Amino acid sequence: MAVLLVAGVLALVANKQVRAAVPRVPEDAITSVKDLEAVKEGLHR
């Protein structure tokens, strides 16, 4: 029984660490896409 409790706690801790490690919104990617759209817009003018 204690093994299951320890495994559950470790799973919760690992889940929290994974969520903290992965950004929710890739802001750099969004910025680069906006920059790319601005370049494309400039080429069409």
HELIX and SHEET records of a PDB file:
HELIX    1   1 ALA A    2  ALA A   21  1                                  20    
HELIX    2   2 GLU A   27  HIS A   44  1                                  18    
END                                                                             
